Amino acid sequence: MMTVNTAKLGNSLASEKHSQHRWRSTIVLLFLLVAGYLGNYFSVPILFHIDWLFGNIFVMLVVSLYGLAWGTVAAVISSSHTISLWHHPYGFILLTLEAIFVGWGLRRRSSNLLLIDVVYWTIVGFPLLWFLYGFVGKVPAQGILFIALKNPLNQICNALITSLIVTHTPIAKWLRVKNSKTYASFEQTLLNLLVAFVLLPALMLTIWNCQDATATQEKSTLARLEDIRQDVSTNLANWHQQSVGKLQALASSDLSDTSGMQEQIQIARQTIPEFRNLYITDTDGKIMNSTAVQNTNQNNVNNPLPFPALLTAKQPLISNVIVISNSPTIIQTVPIFQDDRLLGQLLAEIDINTLKQRFLVSQTTSTRMLSLLDSKIELLPALATN
């Protein structure tokens, strides 16, 4: 009877220990999955759109400790952030295939994780990287060369760190991983340590130098953008001042002669090509004269314009961006007075596309994209040029 009770007690303790181990293994796995994603999320930028990733350290730990299936899951989760980080799926493909290749290699061929990772980047990753970035992404050869050096170096360094953790810490024993090949020969240990002592300091210096070069480039770019901003601001202010001056001269002329005024506003519109159309309205917004083509819908000529705040202004005003006939437009108004009495407004439709051609396109010789913002720091729809 005592023997039976002792056996039951032993089985109960074994079951409890197995349950504790299973929970511990699950918690560590979840931690590694999250850490793999965060390792890529908190990457270190070394140049524009080129980042040093750390997530693969935890992915390779999952591959070593939990096998190919969970390693693939970890790689998918971790490398998914590179899609939003770099705006393309090439890194996702390369890093996921790396985990699959290393997991297969650990299962079938060798226990040397670092060696398997080097083999992957030599025979699979490096050629595939050139194909994805060069033939699919159309990245210039100079950019591909730097990426082709940085990405394998980054991931091999991560594999080295993983190998050191697995072979020189009791993590596998603590998790009771039976299938994990954590034994390291003297030669493998010596190789890992030698590569670590040589590679890690060199990488730290490289990252530091790249960050310094990036900071210098950013300062140069900001200085260039400030010069462009000042040029565009000065030119735009001068153009606006001259345009308003011409509108004010037109608004102060004799408006009683309808035919003569029609000719004058046509001449004014031709003089300033940024003006799509000119309108003369009363204070209610009723169009009295305009340069707009009126044969499409004659009733529109007598319809009031929907700008009540602009129509009653007693000084020149400019509107926010509005859409007229599917075209982004700004309205400039100049009041029309007679004996200090407000009679109406002279309105000019400013064509934003023409402004773009005049003030931004000429500035893009050394700048890929320029955008013009309004006073609310909002992008003017047509004033962005690539």
C-alpha positions in Angstrom: 0.0 0.0 0.0 2.8 2.4 0.9 4.6 1.5 -2.4 1.5 2.4 -4.4 1.1 5.8 -2.6 4.8 6.6 -3.2 4.4 5.8 -6.9 1.3 8.0 -7.1 3.2 10.8 -5.3 6.1 10.5 -7.7 3.9 10.6 -10.7 2.1 13.7 -9.3 5.4 15.5 -8.7 6.6 14.6 -12.2 3.4 15.8 -13.7 3.6 19.1 -11.8 7.2 19.6 -12.9 6.3 18.8 -16.5 3.5 21.4 -16.3 5.8 24.0 -14.8 8.4 23.3 -17.5 5.7 23.6 -20.2 4.6 27.0 -18.9 8.1 28.2 -18.6 8.9 27.1 -22.1 5.7 28.8 -23.4 6.5 32.1 -21.6 10.1 32.1 -23.0 8.7 31.4 -26.5 6.2 34.3 -26.3 9.0 36.5 -25.0 11.3 35.6 -27.9 8.5 36.2 -30.4 7.8 39.7 -29.0 11.5 40.5 -28.6 12.1 39.5 -32.3 9.6 42.1 -33.5 10.8 44.7 -31.1 14.4 44.1 -32.1 13.5 45.2 -35.6 11.1 47.9 -34.5 13.9 49.6 -32.4 16.4 49.4 -35.2 19.4 51.7 -35.4 19.5 53.9 -38.6 23.0 54.0 -40.1 22.1 55.7 -43.4 18.9 56.9 -45.1 16.5 54.0 -45.2 19.2 51.6 -44.1 18.9 50.2 -40.6 20.8 47.8 -38.3 18.3 45.2 -37.1 18.5 43.1 -33.9 15.3 41.0 -34.2 17.1 38.1 -35.9 19.0 37.4 -32.7 15.7 36.3 -31.1 14.5 34.6 -34.2 17.6 32.4 -34.4 17.1 31.6 -30.7 13.7 30.3 -31.5 15.0 28.3 -34.4 17.7 26.8 -32.2 15.5 26.1 -29.2 12.1 25.4 -30.6 12.8 24.1 -34.1 12.0 25.0 -37.7 8.2 25.5 -37.4 8.3 28.0 -34.6 11.4 29.6 -36.0 9.5 30.3 -39.3 6.7 31.8 -37.3 9.1 34.0 -35.4 10.8 35.1 -38.6 7.4 36.1 -40.2 6.5 38.1 -37.1 9.9 39.8 -36.7 10.6 40.6 -40.4 7.0 41.9 -41.0 8.1 45.2 -39.6 10.7 45.6 -42.4 7.8 46.1 -44.8 6.7 49.3 -43.1 10.3 50.2 -42.3 11.7 50.0 -45.8 8.4 50.1 -47.8 9.1 46.9 -49.7 8.8 43.1 -49.0 12.4 42.2 -50.0 13.8 42.2 -46.4 10.8 40.1 -45.3 11.5 37.5 -47.9 15.2 37.3 -47.2 14.9 37.1 -43.5 12.1 34.5 -43.5 14.0 32.3 -45.9 17.1 32.7 -43.7 15.2 31.2 -40.7 13.8 28.4 -42.8 17.3 27.6 -44.2 19.0 27.7 -40.8 16.3 25.6 -39.2 16.6 23.0 -41.9 20.4 23.0 -41.6 20.3 22.5 -37.8 17.9 19.6 -38.3 19.7 17.9 -41.2 23.3 18.9 -41.6 25.2 20.7 -38.8 25.0 22.1 -35.3 27.1 25.1 -36.2 24.4 27.9 -36.5 26.9 30.5 -37.6 28.4 28.4 -40.3 24.9 27.6 -41.7 24.0 31.2 -41.7 27.1 32.1 -43.6 26.3 29.4 -46.2 22.8 30.8 -46.6 24.0 34.3 -47.4 26.7 33.0 -49.7 24.6 30.7 -51.9 21.0 31.9 -51.4 20.7 35.3 -49.7 23.3 37.2 -51.6 22.1 36.3 -55.2 18.5 36.6 -54.2 19.1 40.0 -52.7 20.7 41.2 -56.0 17.7 39.8 -57.9 15.0 41.4 -55.7 16.6 44.8 -55.3 18.2 45.0 -58.8 15.7 43.4 -61.2 12.4 43.7 -59.2 13.0 46.9 -57.2 15.2 48.7 -59.9 17.5 50.0 -57.2 20.8 51.5 -58.6 23.8 49.3 -58.5 25.6 51.5 -56.0 22.7 51.2 -53.5 22.5 47.5 -54.0 26.2 47.1 -53.3 25.9 48.8 -49.9 22.8 46.8 -49.0 24.4 43.6 -50.2 27.3 44.2 -47.8 25.2 45.5 -44.9 22.4 42.9 -44.8 24.5 39.7 -44.7 26.9 41.4 -42.2 24.0 42.4 -40.0 22.4 38.9 -40.0 25.7 37.0 -39.6 26.6 39.2 -36.6 23.2 38.4 -35.2 23.7 34.7 -35.8 27.1 35.0 -34.0 25.4 36.5 -31.0 22.8 33.8 -31.0 25.5 31.1 -31.3 27.3 32.5 -28.3 24.1 32.6 -26.3 23.1 29.0 -27.1 26.5 27.4 -26.7 27.8 29.4 -23.7 24.7 29.8 -21.6 22.5 27.1 -19.9 19.4 28.4 -21.6 18.8 25.1 -23.6 19.4 23.0 -20.4 17.1 25.3 -18.5 14.3 24.9 -21.0 15.1 21.1 -21.3 15.4 21.3 -25.1 16.2 17.8 -26.1 16.7 18.3 -29.9 18.7 21.5 -29.6 22.3 20.8 -30.7 24.1 23.1 -28.2 27.4 21.2 -28.0 30.2 23.4 -29.3 33.6 21.9 -30.2 36.8 23.7 -29.2 37.3 24.8 -32.8 33.7 26.2 -33.1 34.1 28.0 -29.8 37.4 29.4 -30.8 36.0 30.5 -34.1 33.0 32.2 -32.5 35.1 34.1 -30.0 37.6 35.1 -32.6 34.9 36.4 -35.0 33.2 38.2 -32.0 36.4 40.0 -30.9 37.1 41.1 -34.5 33.6 41.7 -35.9 31.8 43.4 -33.1 34.2 46.3 -32.4 34.5 46.8 -36.2 30.7 46.9 -36.5 30.3 49.4 -33.7 32.9 51.7 -35.3 31.2 51.3 -38.7 27.7 52.1 -37.3 29.1 55.1 -35.4 30.9 56.4 -38.6 27.7 55.9 -40.7 25.6 57.8 -38.1 28.1 60.6 -38.2 28.0 60.7 -42.0 24.2 60.6 -41.8 24.0 63.5 -39.4 26.4 65.5 -41.7 24.2 64.7 -44.7 21.1 65.7 -42.8 22.6 69.1 -41.9 23.6 69.6 -45.5 20.1 68.7 -46.7 18.4 71.0 -44.2 20.7 73.8 -45.3 19.8 73.2 -48.9 16.1 73.1 -48.1 16.4 76.3 -46.2 18.0 78.0 -49.2 15.2 76.6 -51.4 12.6 77.8 -48.9 13.9 81.3 -48.9 14.1 81.4 -52.7 10.6 80.1 -53.2 9.3 82.3 -50.4 10.9 85.5 -51.8 9.8 84.7 -55.4 6.3 83.8 -54.3 5.9 87.0 -52.2 7.2 89.2 -55.0 4.9 87.6 -57.5 1.9 88.0 -55.1 2.7 91.6 -54.4 2.9 92.4 -58.2 -0.3 90.4 -58.9 -2.3 92.2 -56.2 -0.9 95.5 -57.5 -2.2 94.8 -61.0 -5.6 93.7 -59.6 -5.9 96.9 -57.4 -5.1 99.0 -60.5 -7.8 97.2 -62.4 -10.3 97.5 -59.5 -9.7 101.3 -59.3 -10.4 101.8 -63.0 -13.8 102.8 -64.5 -16.1 99.8 -64.3 -19.1 101.4 -65.9 -17.9 100.6 -69.4 -18.8 96.8 -69.6 -17.2 96.1 -73.0 -14.1 98.1 -72.1 -13.8 96.3 -68.7 -14.2 92.9 -70.4 -11.2 93.7 -72.6 -9.2 95.0 -69.6 -9.7 91.8 -67.5 -8.9 89.7 -70.5 -5.6 91.5 -70.9 -4.9 91.2 -67.1 -5.5 87.5 -67.2 -3.1 87.1 -70.2 -0.5 89.2 -68.4 -0.5 87.0 -65.4 -0.7 83.3 -66.6 -1.2 82.0 -63.0 -4.7 83.6 -63.1 -7.1 81.1 -64.6 -10.1 83.4 -64.6 -11.1 86.9 -63.3 -14.5 87.8 -62.0 -16.1 91.1 -61.1 -18.9 90.6 -58.6 -21.2 92.7 -56.4 -21.3 92.3 -52.6 -23.8 89.5 -52.9 -21.5 87.4 -55.1 -23.4 88.0 -58.4 -21.0 87.9 -61.3 -21.1 91.1 -63.3 -18.3 90.3 -65.7 -15.7 87.6 -66.1 -13.2 86.0 -68.4 -14.7 82.5 -67.9 -16.1 80.7 -70.8 -19.9 81.1 -70.5 -21.2 78.8 -73.2 -21.3 75.7 -71.1 -24.1 76.8 -68.8 -25.3 80.4 -69.2 -27.2 80.2 -65.9 -24.0 79.8 -63.9 -23.1 83.4 -64.8 -25.8 84.8 -62.7 -25.3 82.4 -59.8 -23.7 84.0 -56.7 -20.2 82.8 -55.8 -20.0 80.8 -52.5 -17.4 83.0 -50.8 -19.4 85.3 -48.4 -16.4 86.2 -46.2 -14.4 87.2 -49.2 -17.2 89.1 -50.9 -17.6 91.6 -48.0 -13.9 92.2 -47.2 -12.6 95.7 -47.5 -9.0 94.7 -48.1 -7.3 92.1 -50.3 -7.8 88.6 -49.1 -6.7 85.2 -50.2 -8.7 82.0 -49.7 -7.6 78.5 -48.6 -7.3 75.9 -51.3 -10.7 75.0 -52.9 -11.5 72.7 -55.9 -13.0 74.3 -59.0 -13.8 71.9 -61.9 -11.6 69.2 -60.2 -8.7 71.6 -60.1 -7.1 72.9 -56.8 -7.5 76.7 -56.8 -6.8 79.7 -54.6 -9.0 82.8 -54.8 -7.5 86.2 -54.5 -9.9 89.1 -53.9 -9.4 92.9 -54.2 -12.3 95.2 -53.1 -13.9 97.6 -55.5 -14.8 101.0 -54.0 -16.7 104.0 -55.3 -16.6 107.1 -53.0 -15.5 104.9 -50.1 -18.5 102.6 -50.7 -17.9 98.9 -51.3 -19.4 98.0 -54.6 -18.0 94.5 -55.0 -14.9 92.4 -55.5 -12.4 91.6 -58.2 -11.7 87.9 -57.8 -8.9 86.0 -59.4 -8.7 82.2 -59.7 -5.0 81.3 -59.1 -4.0 78.1 -60.9 -2.0 76.0 -58.4 -0.6 73.8 -61.2 0.9 76.8 -62.9 2.4 78.0 -59.6 4.0 74.6 -59.2 5.6 74.8 -62.6 6.8 78.3 -62.0 8.2 78.1 -58.4 8.9 74.4 -57.6 9.9 72.6 -60.7 13.0 74.7 -61.2 14.2 73.9 -57.7 14.1 70.1 -58.1 17.3 69.6 -59.9 19.0 68.4 -56.7 15.9 67.6 -54.7 13.7 64.6 -55.4 10.5 66.1 -54.0 9.3 69.5 -52.9 6.0 70.4 -51.3 4.4 73.7 -50.5 2.3 74.0 -47.3 -0.3 76.5 -46.4 -0.5 78.4 -43.1 -2.1 75.4 -41.3 0.9 73.2 -42.3 -1.3 71.3 -44.7 -0.1 70.1 -48.1 -1.4 72.2 -51.0 -2.7 69.4 -53.3 -1.0 70.3 -56.5 2.1 71.9 -55.0 4.1 68.8 -54.5 6.6 67.9 -57.2 8.6 64.6 -57.5 
